[in-house]
């Protein structure tokens, strides 16, 4: 705290100042090493999270595409004609509005009677 420096010579004060500077330099180097290490760890975590986010985005896109294909298949088969199939994309979800119509009877063949 400097309270007992009254009796020191200029040479002793210079030595004390040099010791303080060396100690302070060591503390700063250690602090810099710790911060650099922490920055590296956080950077690695950020990269892993980014890769995980990219993979999850791919999965969401793949599932979305599969859903669109399933809806198309579901409403173009089984003799049901679809009147309206609206797929509105936005970044958060897909909104689908479906409406069914009755099957067209001409699509079904009836076996001739009495041929059994």
PyMOL commands that set and color helices and strands:
alter all, ss='L'
color gray80, all
select helices_A, chain A and resi 10-74+105-107
alter helices_A, ss='H'
color red, helices_A
select strands_A, chain A and resi 82-89+94-100
alter strands_A, ss='S'
color yellow, strands_A
deselect
rebuild
show_as cartoon
